[in-house]
Amino acid sequence: MSYSWEPQWIRKKFKISEGLEIETCYDSSTGLLLCPLCVDISKICPSYTEPTSIIPENAPYFFSIEDVIYHMKTHSRVESKKLYVEIEEEEETEEEETEE
């Protein structure tokens, strides 16, 4: 009996709504999915037919496309907060320059 995991990553498209698709890596042996924002899918699963057995480090794995979508939404929230902070800092700098 073996306790190791050898994934069989293939690239797969999932249609989530009219005109909107997510392309990510799908492990045909376990059904796991990767977040395409966390992992470079062109390195992990470059082909739609030829599986690869690369195990990505520090990558989140998901059981359903709904889980991947929810996770991807958290990316946009985090990135928008960072953008807001950066804009706020730039405004303060501009205000200081106009006062001088």
C-alpha positions in Angstrom: 0.0 0.0 0.0 1.4 3.4 -0.9 1.0 6.6 1.0 2.3 9.0 -1.6 0.3 11.1 -4.0 1.2 11.5 -7.6 -1.2 14.1 -9.1 -2.3 14.0 -12.7 -2.8 17.7 -13.5 -4.5 18.6 -16.7 -5.8 22.0 -17.8 -9.5 22.3 -17.7 -12.0 25.1 -18.3 -15.1 25.5 -16.1 -18.1 27.6 -17.3 -19.4 29.5 -14.3 -21.9 31.8 -16.0 -22.9 33.1 -19.4 -19.7 34.1 -21.2 -17.5 33.6 -18.1 -15.0 30.7 -17.7 -12.3 29.8 -15.3 -9.3 27.9 -16.6 -7.3 26.0 -14.0 -5.5 22.8 -13.2 -7.6 19.7 -12.4 -6.1 16.6 -10.8 -7.8 13.7 -12.6 -6.8 11.2 -9.8 -8.3 13.1 -6.9 -10.5 15.7 -8.4 -8.6 18.6 -6.7 -8.4 22.0 -8.2 -5.9 24.8 -8.0 -6.4 28.6 -7.8 -5.2 30.1 -11.1 -4.3 33.3 -9.2 -2.1 31.6 -6.6 -0.3 29.2 -9.0 1.1 29.7 -12.5 -1.0 27.1 -14.3 1.0 27.3 -17.5 3.9 25.6 -15.5 1.8 23.1 -13.5 -0.6 22.0 -16.3 0.4 23.3 -19.7 -1.7 20.7 -21.6 -5.4 19.8 -21.9 -4.5 16.2 -22.6 -1.1 15.3 -21.3 -1.1 15.1 -17.4 1.8 16.3 -15.3 2.8 15.2 -11.8 4.2 18.4 -10.4 3.2 19.1 -6.8 3.1 22.9 -6.2 4.5 24.2 -3.0 2.3 26.4 -0.7 -0.7 26.1 -3.0 -4.2 25.9 -1.8 -6.2 22.9 -3.1 -10.0 22.9 -3.6 -12.6 20.2 -3.9 -15.1 22.2 -6.1 -15.1 25.0 -8.6 -17.4 26.9 -6.2 -14.6 26.8 -3.6 -12.2 28.2 -6.2 -14.5 31.0 -7.1 -15.0 32.0 -3.4 -11.3 31.9 -2.9 -10.7 34.1 -6.0 -13.2 36.6 -4.7 -11.1 37.0 -1.5 -8.1 37.9 -3.8 -10.0 40.9 -5.2 -10.9 42.1 -1.7 -7.3 41.9 -0.5 -6.0 43.6 -3.6 -8.6 46.4 -3.4 -7.6 47.1 0.2 -4.0 47.4 -0.8 -4.8 49.7 -3.7 -6.9 51.9 -1.3 -4.0 52.2 1.1 -1.6 53.1 -1.7 -4.0 55.8 -3.1 -4.4 57.2 0.4 -0.7 57.6 0.9 -0.3 59.3 -2.5 -3.0 61.9 -1.7 -1.2 62.8 1.5 2.1 63.4 -0.3 0.3 65.6 -2.9 -1.3 67.7 -0.1 2.0 68.3 1.6 3.6 69.5 -1.7 0.8 72.0 -2.3 1.1 73.5 1.2 4.8 74.2 0.9 
